[in-house]
Amino acid sequence: MSALVFGGVLERHPRLDVVVSHGGGTAAFLYGRMLEFAGLERAPIGTEEFVRSFGRLWFDTHVHSDDSLALLRAVANPERLVYGSNFGGWDSSDPGHLNELFAAELDANAQRLLRVTARIES
C-alpha cells in the first residue's frame, strides 16, 4: 500500500481503484508517520500528493475491533470504506457488529465502487 502511494502509482494511474483488505493492516496506525515522512524534503512525494493518494485507496472494514475501526475511519476517506470478509479464513467470524453503525454508508460506497469497476470493464 505504501509503495502504491509513495511510488506515485495512483497519481500516474488516476482511474486505478485499489481495495486494501483488513483495514489496510497497519496503514491507519502508521498514517501519521507516513504523513510526516511525506513532508520531508527527501520524500518521493509531498504531503498534498500523499493525502490525495491515500484518500484514493479503498479499505475494507474487516478489522475485528471497535478501536481499530475508529482509527481507520479517522484517517481513511470515509467514502472509500467497504465491507470486507475473510471467507473461510481463520478469522472469518462475523464482524457485523462493528459495521452495523454505518451499514448504509458501506453499502453506498460498495455500490459506487462496483459501478466504477463496471464502467471501466465495459
C-alpha positions as CSV (number, residue, x, y, z in Angstrom):
1,M,0.0,0.0,0.0
2,S,2.7,2.5,0.8
3,A,4.6,1.5,-2.4
4,L,1.4,2.5,-4.4
5,V,1.3,5.8,-2.6
6,F,4.9,6.8,-2.3
7,G,5.8,5.3,-5.7
8,G,3.3,7.6,-7.4
9,V,1.3,4.7,-8.9
10,L,-2.0,6.2,-8.0
11,E,-1.0,9.6,-9.4
12,R,0.1,8.0,-12.7
13,H,-3.0,5.9,-13.0
14,P,-5.9,8.1,-11.9
15,R,-8.6,5.5,-12.9
16,L,-7.0,2.8,-10.8
17,D,-9.0,1.7,-7.8
18,V,-7.3,-0.5,-5.2
19,V,-9.2,-2.2,-2.3
20,V,-6.9,-2.9,0.6
21,S,-8.0,-5.8,2.7
22,H,-8.4,-6.0,6.5
23,G,-8.4,-2.2,7.0
24,G,-5.0,-1.9,5.4
25,G,-3.3,-3.8,8.2
26,T,-1.2,-1.2,10.0
27,A,-2.0,1.6,7.5
28,A,-4.2,3.5,9.9
29,F,-1.7,3.2,12.7
30,L,1.2,4.4,10.5
31,Y,-0.7,7.1,8.8
32,G,0.8,9.9,10.9
33,R,4.3,8.6,10.4
34,M,3.8,8.3,6.6
35,L,2.3,11.8,6.5
36,E,5.3,13.2,8.4
37,F,7.7,11.5,6.0
38,A,5.8,13.0,3.0
39,G,6.6,16.4,4.5
40,L,10.3,15.8,4.4
41,E,12.5,17.1,1.5
42,R,13.9,13.7,0.8
43,A,10.4,12.1,0.4
44,P,9.5,10.9,-3.1
45,I,6.2,12.7,-2.9
46,G,4.9,15.7,-1.0
47,T,2.3,16.0,1.7
48,E,-0.5,17.0,-0.6
49,E,0.2,14.2,-3.0
50,F,0.3,11.7,-0.1
51,V,-3.0,12.9,1.3
52,R,-4.6,12.8,-2.2
53,S,-3.2,9.3,-3.0
54,F,-4.0,7.8,0.4
55,G,-7.5,9.2,0.1
56,R,-8.0,7.3,-3.2
57,L,-7.4,3.9,-1.6
58,W,-10.4,1.8,-0.7
59,F,-10.3,-0.1,2.6
60,D,-12.4,-3.0,3.8
61,T,-13.6,-2.8,7.4
62,H,-12.8,-6.4,8.4
63,V,-10.7,-5.4,11.5
64,H,-12.4,-7.1,14.5
65,S,-12.0,-4.2,16.9
66,D,-14.1,-1.1,17.6
67,D,-10.8,0.8,18.3
68,S,-9.2,-0.3,15.0
69,L,-12.3,0.6,13.1
70,A,-12.5,4.1,14.7
71,L,-8.8,4.7,13.8
72,L,-9.4,3.6,10.2
73,R,-12.5,5.8,9.9
74,A,-10.4,8.7,11.3
75,V,-7.7,8.5,8.7
76,A,-9.2,6.9,5.6
77,N,-11.5,8.6,3.2
78,P,-15.0,7.7,4.6
79,E,-16.4,7.4,1.1
80,R,-13.9,4.6,0.4
81,L,-14.7,2.2,3.2
82,V,-16.5,-1.0,2.3
83,Y,-17.5,-4.3,3.9
84,G,-14.8,-6.9,4.0
85,S,-14.6,-10.6,4.8
86,N,-12.1,-13.4,5.2
87,F,-14.5,-16.1,4.0
88,G,-13.1,-19.4,5.0
89,G,-10.1,-17.8,6.8
90,W,-9.1,-18.4,10.4
91,D,-10.7,-15.2,11.4
92,S,-13.9,-15.5,9.4
93,S,-16.3,-14.9,12.3
94,D,-19.0,-12.3,11.6
95,P,-17.6,-8.8,12.3
96,G,-21.1,-7.4,11.6
97,H,-21.5,-5.7,15.0
98,L,-18.6,-3.4,14.0
99,N,-20.3,-2.4,10.8
100,E,-23.9,-2.1,11.8
101,L,-23.5,1.5,12.9
102,F,-22.7,2.7,9.4
103,A,-24.0,0.0,7.2
104,A,-25.8,2.4,4.9
105,E,-22.5,4.2,4.2
106,L,-20.7,1.0,3.5
107,D,-23.4,-0.2,1.1
108,A,-23.5,3.1,-0.8
109,N,-19.7,3.1,-1.1
110,A,-19.6,-0.5,-2.4
111,Q,-22.3,0.3,-5.0
112,R,-20.2,3.3,-6.1
113,L,-17.1,1.2,-6.3
114,L,-18.9,-1.5,-8.3
115,R,-20.4,1.0,-10.7
116,V,-16.9,2.5,-11.4
117,T,-15.5,-1.0,-11.9
118,A,-18.3,-2.0,-14.3
119,R,-17.8,1.2,-16.3
120,I,-14.1,0.6,-16.7
121,E,-14.6,-3.0,-17.8
122,S,-17.2,-2.2,-20.4
